[in-house]
Amino acid sequence: IHFRKTNWEDAMKACADLGDGWRLPTRLELLIMYDNKDEIGGFAKFIYWSSMEYGNGSAWVQDFFNGGQYDFGENFFHYVRAVRDIKK
C-alpha cells in the first residue's frame, strides 16, 4: 500500500492503522524492494521511510532514484510503502 508523503511518526501510525500486521518496511526490505522495483511497480523515484531509527530524531530511508540509504530527520516528509508479513 502506497501513501502520500508524510513525516516518520505519521508514516508509522498510518501503516499500523491499516490493521493486523501492516508496518513500515525494514532497511533490508526496502533495499530488496529497490532491487526489484521494476517487477513490483508503483514506486516514485523519491525517498521512502523505513521502520528503523538511526538515532535520536532520525530514521533510515531508501532512495528509489539512486539506490542509496541515508538517515533523515523524522520531521522530513518522504513517501511511505506499507508492507505486511505473509502468514502461512
N, C-alpha and C positions, 0 to 999 in steps of 0.2 A: 504494500500500500504506500502510495506516494503522497506527501503533504506539501503545502506551501512552505516557504522559508520561515524559520522561526528560531528563537533562541534555544539553548540546550535544555534548560529546565522545562520549557513548554513542549519541546520535542519528546522528552522522556514521558511527560504526562499524556501527550496525545497518543503515543504508542500504547501506554498502559490502559488508556480509556477505551481502546479497541476491544479489550476483553482478554480472556484466558490465553496466556502465552505470548501475546504481542509485545514487542520491545524494539529498542534501537539495536542495530547490529553491532557486534564487537569490531575491533580494528581488523582482525583477521578475516571476518566475514565480509567486511567492506572491501578488503583487498581482493578476495575471491570474486565478489560481485563486479569489481572494476575489471578484473582479468576476463570476465565472461559477460561484460556489459552488452556486447552486440547480440549475444544469444538471449540474454534476459530481456533487454529492451527497456525503454521508458525512462532512461536516466538523462538528466540535463548535464551539460558539460560544465558543471559547477561543483561546489563543495557540499559534502554530506556529513552530518553528525554521526559519530559512533557513540556507544554507550560508555566508553571508557574515559574516565577523567585522567587528566595529565598531572594536575597539581591543584593547588587551591585556586578555584575560579576558572579553570580551563579544562578543555576536553579534546581528545583526538578527533581529527576529521580526515576524510578521504577526498582528494581532488579528482573528480571524474574528467578533467581536461588533460592533466599530465601524469596522473597516477601517484602523485606524492601524498604522503601522510604528514600532517602537521598538528600542532596544538594551537587552539584558538580560545580566546576568552569566551566563557559561556554566555555572555551577553550579546555576542555577534549573532547575526541571522544567517543561517545556512539551510540547505534542503534536508528533508527527512525521508527516509525509506524504512518503513516498519517491516520487521521480519517476525516469523513465528517458528518455533521448533516443531518438527514433524513428529507426531505421536504415532507409535506403532501399536 
